[in-house]
Amino acid sequence: MPSGLVALLDDVAAITKLAAASLDDVAAATGKAGSKAMGVIVDDAAVTPRYVAGFTAERELPIIGKIALGSLRNKLLILLPAALLLSAFAPWLVTPLLMLGGAYLCFEGTEKVVEAIFGGHATEEAPVTGDATVLEAQKVSGAIRTDLILSAEIMAIALAEVSGSPIVTQAIVLALVSVAITLGVYGVVALIVKMDDIGLLLAQRDNAAARAIGRGLVTGMPLLMRGLSIIGTAAMIWVGGGILVHGLETFGVNGPAHISHALSAAAKTLPGIGSAAGWAAGAAFAAVVGLIVGGAIVLGHAAVMKLRGKHA
């Protein structure tokens, strides 16, 4: 009996260590997958506030809450099962789909650059008129549809990071990424949307420091939104380009990856800033690839739209 008990305790200890190691693996994979999807996350946070523009202040947070719930449904009920089925029955499709998503990121980011330089589709948000309930439902529906595209790219990036793991680990990591990114993105969006209101409240306080902070928040919000938009656009281009470079290497086209590695290795020799310089060199090369691919798609899209008789 004692020996049997000792053996049982040994088994429990072994299982506990295995579980702890598995949790460490899940945490590491979740963090890595989330960091790889950062370009999409920042762009999502920069884009979403426009869906509440024109509505009254008391409807802003409820609208964001509805969009966040729809985003979570997109990820957990549609994209997560689809990703697991893909991993189980057609894992060879993961890299091509990831590259397709990377090309889309390059296209969307480059299109924003072109519009910023030459002018394009940007329009001023008009106040909401008509039936506010119907318009709110339309805005939420449109935001959730847009989120589905961005969420699909996030899930594809996450799946690529854990494609070699057991299916249970994949499911846990994808679920954690889904929840963490949704809460993070829409929590930040809610804070951004209400920041001017917080600033106005602080600006009305008797305390001079509070008033100064409030005025700073109110005047700084446009700069923050512009900065988020720029960072999101840049991140989409270099993340998309990096996905394409890695995907090509997977299919045996090693030239772009060799150039990227050579540039990073050369930059890492710089004294004091070697690690940062190496990362920046690799990201810059990926951004160049992203701009080239995105530019080609933008030109092709414009040509197709002209052939169809529409204004590109």
Disulfide bonds with the S-S distance in Angstrom:
none
